[in-house]
Amino acid sequence: MNEELPDLVARFRIRHGIFRKETVEARLYELDSYGCVMKTDKLFDPGDTVVLDLIMDMPFEEIRAEGVTGLVTEKRKHCSNFFYSLDFVELDGRDGSPVSDKLRRIREVLLKKQSLKSRRGPGPASSMRQMA
């Protein structure tokens, strides 16, 4: 599985009984205009739907795509957690809805961060040691 996406979390609520709900944060490992891969210890089955708030927290700005409905299409166990492949149900990558625009903005920022990280290489400490 790929490494987790930087500064991006998915929040969703799970109902425990009639009156109690739990807010859960999960890390995302893939994201495109059609869906995502999320890792959590909560149990879902293929066919379940999850309403997500995708939140990218950055130093000067927070980008939020709220109320994204995801359909669980695949479940893979990894230690005590599960990787879930989710397809976005009500979104079309081409429509101009506010949620689609927010998702597009999140993907653009992710691509920029990942390209900067890949150009940086192993880290500044190792390059300083090579020069010494």
Buried (B, 14 or more C-beta within 10 A) or exposed (E): EEEBBBBBBBBBEBEEEEEEEEEBEBBBBBBEEEBBBBBBEBEBEEEBEBEBBBBBEEEEEEBBBEEBBBBBEEBEEEEEBBBBBBBBEEBEEEEEEEBBEBBBBBBEBBEEBEEEEEEEEEEEEEEEEEEE
